[in-house]
Amino acid sequence: MDGISLECTYFSMDGLKERTFRQIFHSPPEILSSAPGRINIIGEHTDYNNGFVLPAAIHLRTCFLAAARPDNEVRIWADDFSEEETFPLEAIAPSEKRRWANYVKGIFWVLKQEGHRLRGINAMVWGEVPLESGLSSSAALEVSVIMGLCALWDIDLPALQLARLAQRAENEFVGVKCGLMDQFISVFGRKDSALFLDCETLDYAYHPLNLERAGLGILVHDTKVRRKLASSEYNKRREEASRALEVLKAKGARSYKDATTALLQSAREMMEAVPYKRARHVITENARVRRAVEALQKDDFGSLGALLFQSHESLRDDYEVSCPELDLLYDVGKGFPGCLGARLVGAGFGGSGIALLEKRAGGEFRKRLLVEAEKRGFPRPEFHEVAIGQGAAVSKVNTSDGS
Ligand code: GLA
């Protein structure tokens, strides 16, 4: 590794990116930050409903390399797209053409809103997290940028605040009303562990994922389906679930966390069919997260897998965020020896699913999915075997020539 020194051994990089940075900006980089994407073991569409989630950071990361400039200009080079976005700090406005730029600009915007002093920078971003695939590439980008900028400008913020500001950037600047799960796990992820988070109190606990020992692995199945309407559908689900909660509150529930299916049933006549189904998903999914934690504590992967299947059913039928390409993973997984569980991951409407698999069954399982996808005329899926990685990190760059 020439050029860039990193405190963290789990993330390594050769000097290539440093050289690219120098070629573009004619000056050396000063800091490097990186943040991971995530899978979510279980607990989908529960975060913004103040419920429970159980995500884990993955080894795929997004990186941000930056240096100060003497003026108020910001130049960001996105190495994966060979595109540059420039803007003055006085006018941080969303970009029409470049969606990636809005996640970066959103962080500048939110830090400005918080009263921090911004300065001009040159920066480069690149990443390994597949975009819009349900693996949270947006949070990885937001978190890597906020970590990098805070290090560069000596802004000292607690880790939780970093996650919250990154979420606020996405909510208010990008316009997606996401919950906190993705940014939280990107900051707090821990190697080989899943993280249980109560999204209301923000209490959290790590649970070791002893998959290797059990001969298991997690396979990500990227359907390659990307839906333009995903963010508006997402915001709609959020609104429907909160409408249902109002009725449950009138029935005495304080939040989804303490609502039961019996209480929901008693409110059946007071709710339209759609909010009723959304509420049923949230209530049962919260219960599944709790049971998943118990299963993990006993290394009971059979029970964990069964919960994954149930989660998919509920997301498909009650929350209605699946699609035929995601259902394929579930359908194939359900009858496949060696597949303990499978479900869609993240917001849904396309993107990816995860399967909990016996390692030795992985090859055959992929083959089956490829054959079935082709038969049904779906895009050819892509697979990633994910390792559970560490949360975000930042370090100063020690350039090879000392400059
Ligand atoms: C997206 C959002 C998260 C969460 C999931 C669904 O990933 O960013 O906040 O709501 O969808 O669980």
Boltz pocket constraint, residues with backbone or C-beta under 6 A from the ligand:
constraints:
  - pocket:
      binder: B
      contacts: [[A, 43], [A, 44], [A, 45], [A, 46], [A, 47], [A, 48], [A, 134], [A, 136], [A, 178], [A, 179], [A, 180], [A, 181], [A, 182], [A, 346], [A, 347], [A, 348]]
      max_distance: 6.0
